[in-house]
């Protein structure tokens, strides 16, 4: 469960960094750098989604009969 939570936080950090630095570079006219940073956004989203699934599947069920 801890790994899933770590993946969620890593995905959020990657997505946020990619958006902030990528758009900043794009507005400054550095297109190559912007493309490289904006590429992190979909990867961060996939890692965040995988972390969410891992965290949900790894938690204990309280409703055992």
Secondary structure, DSSP 8 states (H G I E B T S, - for coil): -HHHHHHHHHHHHHHHHHHHHHHHHHHTT-HHHHHHHHHHHHHHHHHHHHHHHHHHHHS--S---
